[in-house]
Amino acid sequence: MRQLPTYLRELLFRVSVWLKGFDAALEIVDGIGLWVVRPGWIVRMIGLLTQDEIAEDPHDFVANHLSHAASHFSLASEHFMAIYLLGHGIVKILVVVALLRNKLWAYPVAILVFGGFVVYQIYRFALTGSVGLIALSVIDLIVIWFIWLEYRAVKSSTSSHPATRSC
């Protein structure tokens, strides 16, 4: 298999890690928002946002799914989602920062963390059938591949120059 040119490998790695960092920041903000906002407000907002679409097309897939999900929203589920998003976001942001600082230990840790997310997403897919989880898993697998390529390159360059190793 042909290798990617160095500049392209590094660019794809950096872009994918920055996107993961942006995603992690959004998860942290969402988690805080879910913790602060009451479920009743969320249900009312979803109702307001979907009412016109449902009136226009009573079988609208997205609007009906949002409305259905909102009807099952409770304080307990809201707090679970808030904690999940905060934990997920914080773990990702820590891994992303370490990767961007070229910490050698962060590469295998990132592969394990993102691989764990993929396993969990596939498990959730088996329960829910949500195609979005498969899309997220594919994206995570691509990011893992970029991390692996960069790790191999960084590890081989640091083994030939031990003084440049970043720990």
N, C-alpha and C positions, 0 to 999 in steps of 0.2 A: 504494500500500500504506500502511495506517495505521501510524503510529509508536507504539512502546510509550511509555507515560507515563515520565517521567524517573525517578521513584522505583522503578518496576518494572524498567526497564532496568538501573539501578545495582544493585538488589538481585540480579537474575539474574546480572549480571556478577560481583559480589562472591562470591555463593554458588558459582558454577561455578569461579571461580579458587581459592577456599578448598578446594573438593573436589579440584581438581587438585593443590593443595599437599599435602593429606592423602594422596592417592594416591601422590604423589612420595615422601613420607616413608615410606610402607609399602614402596615399591619399594626404597628405600635400606636399610631394615631387612631386607627379604627378601634383598637382595643380600649383605649382611653375613652373614646367617644361612646362605645357601648356601655362602659362602666358608668358613665355620667348620665347618659340619656335614659329616660324611663321607657319601658316597653310600650306603654299606651301611646306615647308620642310617635314611636316608630310605626306602630300599626296605623295610626291616623295619617302619617305622611305617605306610607305606601298606598293607603286607600285613596288619598288625594292624587297621587301620581299615576295611579292605574285606572281610576274611575272613567276617564274619558276614553281610554283605549278599550276597556271592557264594554262600555256603552256602544262604541263603534263596531267592535268585533268581540262578541261574547266568548269566542273560542281562542282569543289571543293567548298564545303559549306562554310568553314571558310574563304578561300582566297577571294571568291566572296563577302561575306558579308563585309569583311574588305575593299575591293576595293570599294564597293558600299557606305559604310559609309564615306570613305575618299572623295569620289566625292561630298558629300554634306557638307563637312567641310568648315566652314567660320570663319573669325575672330570673329564674334559675337558669334557663337556657341562655339568656342574655349574659349573665355572669360567667357561665361556662365559656361562651364564645369570646368574651372580653379577656378572660385569663388565657385561653388558647391563643388568641391573636397576639397578646402581649408576650407570652412565653416564646411563641414561634418567632415573632419579630425580633425580640431581644437576642435569642440564640443566633438567628441569621445575621443580625447587625454585628455581633461580636466576631463571628467567623469572617464576614466580609471585611471588617477593619483589619483583622489579622492577615488576610490574603493580600489586601492592598498594601500592607506594610512588609510584604514578602517574608513573612514568618514561615520557615520551612515546615514546622509542625502543623500549621494551619491547613495545608493542602490535604493530607490524609483525613484530618478532622472534618474538613468541609465535605469531602467525599462521603464520609460516614454519616454526617448530619443530613446532607441533601439526599443521600441514599435512603436514610431512615424516613425522610419525608415522602419519598417515592413509594416506599413500602406501605406507609400509612394511607397515602392517597389511593393506592390500588385497593387496599382493604376497604376504604370508604366507598370506592367505586363499586365494589362487589355488593355492598349494602344498599347503595342509593341508585346506581346506574347513571350517575352524573358524568356526562361526556367531558365536562369541564375539568374534572379530576384527571382524566387521561391526558388532556392537553397540558395541564400543569406538570404531570409526570414526564411527558415527553420533553418539555422545556427544561425541567430539572435534570433529566438525563443528558441533554445537550450541554448544559452548564457543567455537569460532572465530567463530561468528556473534555471540555476546554480546561477545566482545573487539572485533570490528569495529564493532559499534554503539557501544560505549563509546569506542573510539578516535575515531570520527567526532565524537562529542559533546565529548570532551575537546579534540580538535584545534580544533574550531570555537570553543570557549570560550577556549582559550589564544591563538588568533589574534586574538581581539577584545580580550584582556587579556594582552599579552606579558609583563608583570611577574609573572604568576602561573604561567608556564610552568615545569614541573618537569623538569630535565634530569639 
